[in-house]
């Protein structure tokens, strides 16, 4: 549905660009005489309307490319197209519009095209908006469920210190069992022994 809406917005942009160019050429009487259309008087009003239509065409192009603008622009422009179609028909039926020859064909065709665009843009924009809202709600519910079932984060375990294996001393060794070594006697005879008489 959104693809169809963008296609209609693109066609609407082309139509508004074409109408804007025609209105910008309001001072050229020969063009309006050839198309058998009523010329805006004064021409400045026609040119101001042409500038507005060219700006609207650029906005429609942006809405065609940027998906975030598609729904809002399509809903608003659809209402503008519907009002424009009703206005053209009202002027042709109830008011004395100076239109001759081909002008009596151009204006009804323009009114029909605008009404067709409005018939597509208004309901399509509503459907796309409802669908996008449902998708957002479903996405929020999915995120809430995922957040509720998220695994509990494990606490980081403190590093275990490696214990060295204890060494058991052999029997007879341990505190209080130290062996005291006796001093080795000096083998050199002392001077006292040397002075003793060798005779008994």
PyMOL commands that set and color helices and strands:
alter all, ss='L'
color gray80, all
select helices_A, chain A and resi 2-24+29-35+43-65+67-94+103-148+191-195
alter helices_A, ss='H'
color red, helices_A
deselect
rebuild
show_as cartoon
